[in-house]
Amino acid sequence: MGNYILRRLGYGFLILVGVNLLTFFLFFTVNTPDDMARLNIGGKRVTQEQIDKWKGERGYDRPLYWNAQEEGARKLTRTVMWERSVSLMALDFGRSDSARSVDIGHEVATRMGVSLQLAVPLFILQLIVSVVFSLMLVFFRHSRIDFWGVVLCVLMLSISSLFYIIVGQFFFSRILRLVPISGFAPGLDAVRFLALPIMLSLLSRLGGEARLYRAMFLEEIGKDYVRTARAKGLSEQVVLFRHVLRNALIPIITSAGSYLPYVFLGSLVFESFFGIPGLGAFVIEAIAGQDFAIVRTMVFLGSMLYIATNVLLDVAYTWVDPRVRLA
């Protein structure tokens, strides 16, 4: 297993290099350092001297890919791409390109705690509610409860998350005044601000997750070990929760594991609409301001989390199913 993990991490490093280079290429295909300077300086009249000063302060005054004025290896190393890529691989995120010029590492560490307060309860509740709801539908299969439950899942799956946000803010915040419409507060006061986005995010994802788990459980109950368990006289509840659920853990882990990077990186839509100062809102602000330093950092962190999650999922498969071997 150790060799397998090391090999996967080696492949992951190559993927990180490729993602970093691709992000750099795509960003500067759409934008130029001059465009970034004009946007960040602001004002109706921006002189070329101001643009050159801005680029010099942030290291964008060098060529992007190839420095023909240098000699030898410095033709490659004295470029924006090399200097930004090497520092990123060393986990040195530097400072943002905006006028505030904030420390990106500090912002990530600070905002990650806020995102985790939203994402961790949501992750746990989503997993529990989706599994229990889908097991209930399987228990009452071929009945009206199962039929209308599937109809409800399709309806929830068909509605955009923006609709949940707008209706939820209008009903619970404007009419009932149970929770604030947006904002955030530290400590226990955060519960008041996070309750509504957690509930709405859970509803927006419940339909798809429940349908997926229901299909997996229905496939399992038709197998021989389930018929053997019933022949032994076990109740349907015991068969579902002790046998079917245990044998469906691999697809459940796969589905839940795909959401793990969002636990750390935050939710872009919900954090932006509810004014939660997490990593999701941080990314939206960086994209709007064409802040390449923040964008490349968040893309890099997202790729790194996806690679780490896939390796952890492979290891988790061996824990829940002894038949799985990593080779």
One Martini backbone bead per residue (centre of mass of N, CA, C, O) as a GRO file, in nm:
protein
  327
    1MET     BB    1   0.056   0.064  -0.019
    2GLY     BB    2   0.291   0.263  -0.003
    3ASN     BB    3   0.367   0.261  -0.306
    4TYR     BB    4   0.094   0.355  -0.409
    5ILE     BB    5   0.084   0.630  -0.265
    6LEU     BB    6   0.348   0.744  -0.382
    7ARG     BB    7   0.261   0.724  -0.679
    8ARG     BB    8   0.010   0.906  -0.655
    9LEU     BB    9   0.167   1.157  -0.553
   10GLY     BB   10   0.342   1.185  -0.804
   11TYR     BB   11   0.110   1.231  -0.999
   12GLY     BB   12  -0.005   1.475  -0.845
   13PHE     BB   13   0.233   1.667  -0.896
   14LEU     BB   14   0.201   1.676  -1.204
   15ILE     BB   15  -0.084   1.791  -1.195
   16LEU     BB   16  -0.015   2.054  -1.050
   17VAL     BB   17   0.169   2.164  -1.268
   18GLY     BB   18  -0.042   2.164  -1.496
   19VAL     BB   19  -0.253   2.345  -1.356
   20ASN     BB   20  -0.073   2.590  -1.318
   21LEU     BB   21  -0.006   2.639  -1.620
   22LEU     BB   22  -0.298   2.654  -1.724
   23THR     BB   23  -0.389   2.892  -1.551
   24PHE     BB   24  -0.184   3.093  -1.657
   25PHE     BB   25  -0.261   3.080  -1.958
   26LEU     BB   26  -0.566   3.152  -1.937
   27PHE     BB   27  -0.547   3.421  -1.789
   28PHE     BB   28  -0.333   3.560  -2.003
   29THR     BB   29  -0.530   3.536  -2.247
   30VAL     BB   30  -0.751   3.736  -2.132
   31ASN     BB   31  -0.520   3.882  -1.975
   32THR     BB   32  -0.324   4.159  -1.883
   33PRO     BB   33  -0.122   4.345  -1.691
   34ASP     BB   34  -0.255   4.609  -1.787
   35ASP     BB   35  -0.545   4.536  -1.713
   36MET     BB   36  -0.492   4.492  -1.412
   37ALA     BB   37  -0.389   4.776  -1.353
   38ARG     BB   38  -0.640   4.940  -1.436
   39LEU     BB   39  -0.838   4.805  -1.237
   40ASN     BB   40  -0.673   4.867  -0.966
   41ILE     BB   41  -0.636   5.174  -0.994
   42GLY     BB   42  -0.831   5.329  -1.150
   43GLY     BB   43  -1.008   5.541  -1.305
   44LYS     BB   44  -1.018   5.721  -1.605
   45ARG     BB   45  -0.704   5.807  -1.581
   46VAL     BB   46  -0.433   5.608  -1.699
   47THR     BB   47  -0.110   5.590  -1.692
   48GLN     BB   48   0.178   5.438  -1.792
   49GLU     BB   49   0.335   5.493  -1.532
   50GLN     BB   50   0.133   5.355  -1.341
   51ILE     BB   51   0.144   5.078  -1.473
   52ASP     BB   52   0.452   5.028  -1.439
   53LYS     BB   53   0.454   5.053  -1.134
   54TRP     BB   54   0.258   4.823  -1.069
   55LYS     BB   55   0.422   4.597  -1.210
   56GLY     BB   56   0.688   4.637  -1.048
   57GLU     BB   57   0.567   4.577  -0.758
   58ARG     BB   58   0.448   4.270  -0.872
   59GLY     BB   59   0.628   4.137  -1.119
   60TYR     BB   60   0.499   4.224  -1.429
   61ASP     BB   61   0.762   4.342  -1.600
   62ARG     BB   62   0.803   4.074  -1.709
   63PRO     BB   63   0.798   3.821  -1.892
   64LEU     BB   64   0.598   3.548  -1.907
   65TYR     BB   65   0.787   3.303  -2.067
   66TRP     BB   66   1.025   3.480  -2.227
   67ASN     BB   67   1.367   3.602  -2.186
   68ALA     BB   68   1.563   3.744  -2.432
   69GLN     BB   69   1.766   3.933  -2.250
   70GLU     BB   70   1.882   3.685  -2.144
   71GLU     BB   71   2.088   3.418  -2.016
   72GLY     BB   72   2.018   3.111  -2.048
   73ALA     BB   73   1.822   3.013  -1.785
   74ARG     BB   74   1.711   3.314  -1.748
   75LYS     BB   75   1.500   3.304  -1.975
   76LEU     BB   76   1.306   3.135  -1.774
   77THR     BB   77   1.342   3.247  -1.471
   78ARG     BB   78   1.289   3.560  -1.579
   79THR     BB   79   0.971   3.506  -1.519
   80VAL     BB   80   0.650   3.496  -1.425
   81MET     BB   81   0.594   3.194  -1.435
   82TRP     BB   82   0.834   3.091  -1.266
   83GLU     BB   83   0.805   3.262  -1.007
   84ARG     BB   84   0.507   3.178  -0.944
   85SER     BB   85   0.535   2.864  -0.951
   86VAL     BB   86   0.759   2.809  -0.742
   87SER     BB   87   0.621   2.947  -0.500
   88LEU     BB   88   0.368   2.767  -0.502
   89MET     BB   89   0.512   2.490  -0.457
   90ALA     BB   90   0.623   2.623  -0.170
   91LEU     BB   91   0.369   2.768  -0.034
   92ASP     BB   92   0.404   3.067  -0.159
   93PHE     BB   93   0.149   3.304  -0.202
   94GLY     BB   94   0.175   3.581  -0.106
   95ARG     BB   95   0.032   3.859  -0.261
   96SER     BB   96  -0.195   4.048  -0.372
   97ASP     BB   97  -0.304   4.256  -0.656
   98SER     BB   98  -0.436   4.448  -0.499
   99ALA     BB   99  -0.443   4.739  -0.324
  100ARG     BB  100  -0.415   4.595  -0.041
  101SER     BB  101  -0.214   4.359  -0.031
  102VAL     BB  102  -0.264   4.076   0.085
  103ASP     BB  103  -0.218   3.797   0.274
  104ILE     BB  104  -0.298   3.494   0.156
  105GLY     BB  105  -0.229   3.295   0.383
  106HIS     BB  106  -0.390   3.443   0.602
  107GLU     BB  107  -0.665   3.441   0.462
  108VAL     BB  108  -0.696   3.136   0.438
  109ALA     BB  109  -0.673   3.068   0.742
  110THR     BB  110  -0.914   3.248   0.829
  111ARG     BB  111  -1.145   3.159   0.620
  112MET     BB  112  -1.152   2.852   0.673
  113GLY     BB  113  -1.300   2.860   0.945
  114VAL     BB  114  -1.564   2.971   0.827
  115SER     BB  115  -1.618   2.747   0.617
  116LEU     BB  116  -1.626   2.511   0.825
  117GLN     BB  117  -1.882   2.609   0.979
  118LEU     BB  118  -2.057   2.543   0.724
  119ALA     BB  119  -1.954   2.257   0.601
  120VAL     BB  120  -1.950   2.043   0.827
  121PRO     BB  121  -2.251   2.031   0.909
  122LEU     BB  122  -2.346   1.982   0.619
  123PHE     BB  123  -2.199   1.716   0.565
  124ILE     BB  124  -2.327   1.550   0.794
  125LEU     BB  125  -2.629   1.602   0.735
  126GLN     BB  126  -2.632   1.509   0.442
  127LEU     BB  127  -2.551   1.216   0.490
  128ILE     BB  128  -2.772   1.133   0.690
  129VAL     BB  129  -3.031   1.226   0.540
  130SER     BB  130  -2.985   1.077   0.271
  131VAL     BB  131  -2.967   0.787   0.380
  132VAL     BB  132  -3.232   0.775   0.542
  133PHE     BB  133  -3.426   0.858   0.315
  134SER     BB  134  -3.349   0.629   0.115
  135LEU     BB  135  -3.415   0.393   0.309
  136MET     BB  136  -3.715   0.464   0.334
  137LEU     BB  137  -3.783   0.423   0.035
  138VAL     BB  138  -3.695   0.123   0.030
  139PHE     BB  139  -3.885   0.020   0.253
  140PHE     BB  140  -4.138   0.164   0.072
  141ARG     BB  141  -4.146   0.012  -0.174
  142HIS     BB  142  -4.409   0.026  -0.396
  143SER     BB  143  -4.525   0.293  -0.282
  144ARG     BB  144  -4.642   0.605  -0.214
  145ILE     BB  145  -4.393   0.699  -0.063
  146ASP     BB  146  -4.192   0.636  -0.288
  147PHE     BB  147  -4.319   0.798  -0.514
  148TRP     BB  148  -4.327   1.084  -0.371
  149GLY     BB  149  -4.028   1.086  -0.301
  150VAL     BB  150  -3.924   1.092  -0.593
  151VAL     BB  151  -4.073   1.346  -0.679
  152LEU     BB  152  -3.933   1.527  -0.470
  153CYS     BB  153  -3.644   1.482  -0.575
  154VAL     BB  154  -3.691   1.596  -0.860
  155LEU     BB  155  -3.775   1.876  -0.771
  156MET     BB  156  -3.515   1.948  -0.610
  157LEU     BB  157  -3.324   1.893  -0.857
  158SER     BB  158  -3.466   2.118  -1.056
  159ILE     BB  159  -3.386   2.333  -0.856
  160SER     BB  160  -3.229   2.605  -0.795
  161SER     BB  161  -3.030   2.740  -0.552
  162LEU     BB  162  -3.128   3.035  -0.592
  163PHE     BB  163  -3.421   2.982  -0.513
  164TYR     BB  164  -3.371   2.901  -0.222
  165ILE     BB  165  -3.239   3.165  -0.136
  166ILE     BB  166  -3.462   3.370  -0.202
  167VAL     BB  167  -3.696   3.233  -0.047
  168GLY     BB  168  -3.554   3.202   0.227
  169GLN     BB  169  -3.496   3.504   0.280
  170PHE     BB  170  -3.789   3.604   0.256
  171PHE     BB  171  -3.929   3.415   0.468
  172PHE     BB  172  -3.721   3.395   0.724
  173SER     BB  173  -3.630   3.712   0.724
  174ARG     BB  174  -3.867   3.905   0.632
  175ILE     BB  175  -4.124   3.768   0.762
  176LEU     BB  176  -4.029   3.598   1.028
  177ARG     BB  177  -3.752   3.684   1.157
  178LEU     BB  178  -3.537   3.445   1.252
  179VAL     BB  179  -3.305   3.547   1.058
  180PRO     BB  180  -3.059   3.669   0.905
  181ILE     BB  181  -2.999   3.756   0.574
  182SER     BB  182  -2.697   3.843   0.656
  183GLY     BB  183  -2.379   3.754   0.754
  184PHE     BB  184  -2.143   3.767   1.045
  185ALA     BB  185  -2.037   3.588   1.350
  186PRO     BB  186  -1.868   3.510   1.609
  187GLY     BB  187  -1.910   3.227   1.756
  188LEU     BB  188  -2.233   3.158   1.862
  189ASP     BB  189  -2.359   3.372   1.662
  190ALA     BB  190  -2.321   3.201   1.397
  191VAL     BB  191  -2.582   3.031   1.401
  192ARG     BB  192  -2.779   3.252   1.293
  193PHE     BB  193  -2.620   3.273   1.005
  194LEU     BB  194  -2.597   2.943   0.932
  195ALA     BB  195  -2.875   2.801   0.933
  196LEU     BB  196  -2.993   2.879   0.654
  197PRO     BB  197  -2.765   2.786   0.455
  198ILE     BB  198  -2.768   2.493   0.549
  199MET     BB  199  -3.062   2.424   0.483
  200LEU     BB  200  -3.059   2.508   0.179
  201SER     BB  201  -2.821   2.328   0.090
  202LEU     BB  202  -2.953   2.062   0.171
  203LEU     BB  203  -3.199   2.084  -0.022
  204SER     BB  204  -3.036   2.118  -0.296
  205ARG     BB  205  -2.891   1.812  -0.248
  206LEU     BB  206  -3.099   1.587  -0.168
  207GLY     BB  207  -3.219   1.479  -0.433
  208GLY     BB  208  -2.962   1.360  -0.566
  209GLU     BB  209  -2.859   1.185  -0.329
  210ALA     BB  210  -3.115   1.010  -0.278
  211ARG     BB  211  -3.131   0.883  -0.560
  212LEU     BB  212  -2.857   0.750  -0.557
  213TYR     BB  213  -2.892   0.575  -0.298
  214ARG     BB  214  -3.148   0.428  -0.384
  215ALA     BB  215  -3.023   0.281  -0.628
  216MET     BB  216  -2.809   0.126  -0.463
  217PHE     BB  217  -3.004  -0.023  -0.268
  218LEU     BB  218  -3.175  -0.167  -0.485
  219GLU     BB  219  -2.936  -0.334  -0.590
  220GLU     BB  220  -2.870  -0.487  -0.320
  221ILE     BB  221  -3.157  -0.630  -0.251
  222GLY     BB  222  -3.109  -0.844  -0.508
  223LYS     BB  223  -2.916  -1.014  -0.355
  224ASP     BB  224  -2.824  -1.304  -0.200
  225TYR     BB  225  -2.761  -1.204   0.095
  226VAL     BB  226  -3.048  -1.091   0.141
  227ARG     BB  227  -3.207  -1.354   0.112
  228THR     BB  228  -3.057  -1.497   0.340
  229ALA     BB  229  -3.135  -1.301   0.568
  230ARG     BB  230  -3.440  -1.346   0.540
  231ALA     BB  231  -3.434  -1.661   0.582
  232LYS     BB  232  -3.335  -1.615   0.893
  233GLY     BB  233  -3.552  -1.379   1.003
  234LEU     BB  234  -3.490  -1.100   0.939
  235SER     BB  235  -3.553  -0.792   0.943
  236GLU     BB  236  -3.577  -0.522   0.736
  237GLN     BB  237  -3.414  -0.325   0.910
  238VAL     BB  238  -3.164  -0.507   0.948
  239VAL     BB  239  -3.100  -0.550   0.649
  240LEU     BB  240  -3.055  -0.251   0.577
  241PHE     BB  241  -2.855  -0.146   0.816
  242ARG     BB  242  -2.649  -0.403   0.829
  243HIS     BB  243  -2.614  -0.492   0.514
  244VAL     BB  244  -2.674  -0.288   0.286
  245LEU     BB  245  -2.516  -0.046   0.397
  246ARG     BB  246  -2.239  -0.186   0.418
  247ASN     BB  247  -2.226  -0.269   0.099
  248ALA     BB  248  -2.267   0.062   0.019
  249LEU     BB  249  -2.008   0.229   0.110
  250ILE     BB  250  -1.840   0.289  -0.140
  251PRO     BB  251  -2.037   0.484  -0.293
  252ILE     BB  252  -2.072   0.671  -0.049
  253ILE     BB  253  -1.776   0.757  -0.021
  254THR     BB  254  -1.749   0.871  -0.304
  255SER     BB  255  -1.968   1.089  -0.282
  256ALA     BB  256  -1.861   1.226  -0.021
  257GLY     BB  257  -1.563   1.278  -0.119
  258SER     BB  258  -1.637   1.488  -0.349
  259TYR     BB  259  -1.708   1.712  -0.111
  260LEU     BB  260  -1.453   1.774   0.062
  261PRO     BB  261  -1.320   2.026  -0.074
  262TYR     BB  262  -1.566   2.213   0.008
  263VAL     BB  263  -1.512   2.212   0.311
  264PHE     BB  264  -1.246   2.398   0.270
  265LEU     BB  265  -1.337   2.609   0.023
  266GLY     BB  266  -1.627   2.638   0.002
  267SER     BB  267  -1.916   2.829  -0.094
  268LEU     BB  268  -1.976   3.039  -0.342
  269VAL     BB  269  -2.281   3.108  -0.336
  270PHE     BB  270  -2.358   3.118  -0.028
  271GLU     BB  271  -2.139   3.318   0.067
  272SER     BB  272  -2.222   3.552  -0.118
  273PHE     BB  273  -2.532   3.584  -0.043
  274PHE     BB  274  -2.464   3.579   0.293
  275GLY     BB  275  -2.191   3.724   0.374
  276ILE     BB  276  -1.955   3.511   0.401
  277PRO     BB  277  -1.606   3.517   0.505
  278GLY     BB  278  -1.490   3.305   0.299
  279LEU     BB  279  -1.345   3.134   0.039
  280GLY     BB  280  -1.570   3.173  -0.166
  281ALA     BB  281  -1.579   3.486  -0.154
  282PHE     BB  282  -1.277   3.521  -0.220
  283VAL     BB  283  -1.296   3.417  -0.513
  284ILE     BB  284  -1.507   3.611  -0.626
  285GLU     BB  285  -1.342   3.870  -0.574
  286ALA     BB  286  -1.096   3.786  -0.749
  287ILE     BB  287  -1.243   3.758  -1.021
  288ALA     BB  288  -1.362   4.047  -1.032
  289GLY     BB  289  -1.048   4.172  -0.984
  290GLN     BB  290  -0.823   4.011  -1.133
  291ASP     BB  291  -0.672   3.817  -0.911
  292PHE     BB  292  -0.424   3.604  -0.972
  293ALA     BB  293  -0.300   3.523  -0.698
  294ILE     BB  294  -0.568   3.403  -0.584
  295VAL     BB  295  -0.659   3.216  -0.808
  296ARG     BB  296  -0.410   3.028  -0.818
  297THR     BB  297  -0.429   2.939  -0.522
  298MET     BB  298  -0.717   2.810  -0.527
  299VAL     BB  299  -0.664   2.610  -0.755
  300PHE     BB  300  -0.432   2.465  -0.618
  301LEU     BB  301  -0.582   2.377  -0.358
  302GLY     BB  302  -0.808   2.222  -0.501
  303SER     BB  303  -0.625   2.013  -0.641
  304MET     BB  304  -0.488   1.904  -0.384
  305LEU     BB  305  -0.752   1.804  -0.248
  306TYR     BB  306  -0.841   1.606  -0.468
  307ILE     BB  307  -0.595   1.423  -0.456
  308ALA     BB  308  -0.610   1.354  -0.152
  309THR     BB  309  -0.898   1.237  -0.162
  310ASN     BB  310  -0.843   1.000  -0.358
  311VAL     BB  311  -0.640   0.858  -0.177
  312LEU     BB  312  -0.827   0.824   0.071
  313LEU     BB  313  -1.043   0.657  -0.075
  314ASP     BB  314  -0.867   0.413  -0.141
  315VAL     BB  315  -0.810   0.346   0.156
  316ALA     BB  316  -1.111   0.321   0.249
  317TYR     BB  317  -1.185   0.073   0.080
  318THR     BB  318  -1.008  -0.129   0.251
  319TRP     BB  319  -1.180  -0.095   0.516
  320VAL     BB  320  -1.480  -0.174   0.401
  321ASP     BB  321  -1.319  -0.382   0.188
  322PRO     BB  322  -1.114  -0.661   0.191
  323ARG     BB  323  -1.106  -0.714  -0.131
  324VAL     BB  324  -0.943  -0.468  -0.153
  325ARG     BB  325  -0.655  -0.381  -0.358
  326LEU     BB  326  -0.343  -0.218  -0.358
  327ALA     BB  327  -0.136  -0.204  -0.685
   0.00000   0.00000   0.00000
